[in-house]
Amino acid sequence: MGYTEVKYIELNGFEIKTTLTDEGKSIDDHISSFFRPTDDYGTKVIGFDVEWPVEYKDSTDYLFKRFENS
């Protein structure tokens, strides 16, 4: 089962709804909502923060990969 959390934050006097999730359907629903008007025809803003774990065998593996791409 995936993880979804809805938070509200205040920024410069505006309340912003933020959704944190790893569920594909929730992400699709959120993106699809930008194709529909808001109830009050307000501004919509979308942002993505994508994170994934990076696994290295050991610390020297990281150093070699880092310098190979330089």
C-alpha positions, -999 to 999 in steps of 0.1 A, spaced: 0 0 0 13 35 -9 18 66 12 -3 97 9 -3 127 32 -21 160 26 -8 191 43 -17 228 43 10 254 47 7 292 49 29 313 26 26 351 24 -10 349 38 -21 323 14 -31 287 24 -14 261 1 -25 225 -1 4 201 -5 1 164 -13 29 140 -5 24 106 -22 40 76 -38 7 63 -53 4 64 -90 -34 70 -91 -31 99 -67 -4 115 -89 -25 109 -120 -56 125 -104 -36 155 -92 -21 161 -127 -55 156 -143 -70 183 -121 -50 209 -139 -71 204 -170 -102 214 -151 -110 249 -139 -110 256 -102 -142 264 -83 -133 300 -80 -112 302 -112 -81 309 -91 -45 302 -100 -32 267 -101 5 259 -94 21 225 -98 55 214 -86 72 181 -84 99 169 -61 110 134 -72 132 114 -49 146 79 -51 172 60 -31 206 56 -46 225 25 -35 262 21 -37 282 -10 -28 305 11 -6 319 46 -4 347 39 -30 321 29 -55 305 64 -51 339 81 -56 346 62 -88 312 69 -103 315 105 -94 349 110 -112 339 89 -142 312 113 -151 334 145 -147 
